[in-house]
Amino acid sequence: MSHTMASSPQVRTYGLYIDGVETQAKNTSVRSAPGTGEQIAKFASADVADTERAISVARRVFDEGSWPHSTGATRSKTLLKLAALMQENSEGLARIEADEVGKPIKQARGDVAGSIAMVEHAASLALSESGRAVDNVDPDVMSMIIREPVGVVGMITPWNFPLLQLMQKLPYALAAGCTTVIKPAEITSGTTVEIARLCTKAGFPDGVVNVVTGSGSVVGDALAASIDVDLLSFTGSTAVGASITTSSAPTTKRLSMELGGKGAAVVLPDADLEQAANGVLFGALFNSGQCCVATTRLLVHDDVADELIDKIIAKLATVKVGRPLDERSEVGAMIHEYHLQKVLGFIETGLSEGGKLLAGGSRLSDGEYADGFFVEPTVIDNVDKDDTIFQEEIFGPVLAITRFSSLEEAVTLTNAVDYGLANTVWASGIQTALPLAKRLKSGSVWVNTTLENAPQMPTGGVKRSGYGREMGPEGYEEFTEPKTITMRLEPAAQFFGQ
Ligand code: TAP
């Protein structure tokens, strides 16, 4: 891969990656760039038989192959080799991601850097994590809790951060000794196939990393229904996640669910308002708001609401919406036309339910925006707890503002949604900020910062945002199964009152 290839108008072609070999499928799908309308990639569209072939390869390689029994050092070195190859190809990966998703190239570079950091972190866990001993039950009893790889892992990922979401799962599963079958979102499959190619170069045995591109209702459903998939690790919408819990139920496989979100940024009167204005806006607009942890609800104390909103509107005037490969762009395109219309529909509903438009509100379609799916960053004030845009995940660059007058009200409002992924608190006094952070129902809370992640920090949701954690030692453990081996030393065990 080279970035000249990625940035040329030439269409990139990707096949199915099974057992270390890339093959074409009977059908293909074509992806046009959401920022420019140009055709950029052609993906293989797998059928159920292709998916079952990939699963049976992953099953055989897990049951009979060397990877699950390899040493921590081998897994770690192979992961570090993958990280080095990703580094060599980082600009190409970033350009594919920007092209296919429509995100600004600067942010795509950040996604690649973050992904490499996760591979390196997983490499360290492959060396450091192991089982434990229990030796305090009886002086003559010793128990070992060993950690075994969970088996064949199916991974289903969304289109908003194709590489980053994959890397929150794949390196940790590989560090644990699992084999994998990955189904990326059909329209953004490029970097996932690129990673499979790099995995072979890095020295992962054939069949450890398999990629089956195609639609969710075919490939995803086949993964959910397969008895040979031991764990299905899913990132996507709450609706599809819920349907997978049903479709996979007869197999009793383990599930890990990273689902939707509806984060709030809570701004207290003692907050640094300049910082808060910048952070709130970034949290709402990052990845064009197509971000599970986006803070698209601003909950602000009455005393500082007007001042903060003025600062947000002033800052917004300096934010550059632009084509993904334009180095100046800070907000890119929506993923596709249908989604753009959905976002515009949410804005319309928000205003019809009593919201007051402070900025944006329309599609951008002139000049550089003519061939892409761009929405103006939008700010709506006067949003009530029961309004649609307060409750539902918009997945677009829309900030909904609600005011409060007491800490209790801020807690109630933050928690008054079905989701529980990530929230943010802006406040100077730690005595207020920390107790507040503890009362917010979400898997993560940021205080005086936002969207700040690192591989050492686990991420995941509560309520309808799902269950399970990714990254950190907790994320690694998701891909392991504890096994308890108990031994009696001397004297011999007593049975039936011998
Ligand atoms: P979804 O529409 O749910 O799609 C996610 C994945 O599921 C895609 O690969 C999709 O395939 C596949 N899929 C669709 N139907 C399926 C089925 N019946 N069985 C199995 N798989 C199926 O989500 P999206 O629109 O791509 O992504 C946006 C959503 O992801 C948002 O709700 C966002 O909050 C959430 N998200 C959550 C997180 C975390 S960490 N919690 C991170 C990122 C995104 P195709 O699309 O190819 O058909």
Residues whose N, C-alpha, C, O or C-beta is under 5 A from the ligand:
A	BS01	TAP	I156 T157 P158 W159 K183 P184 A185 E186 I187 G214 S215 G216 S217 G220 D221 T235 G236 S237 T238 V240 E258 L259 G260 G261 C292 S465
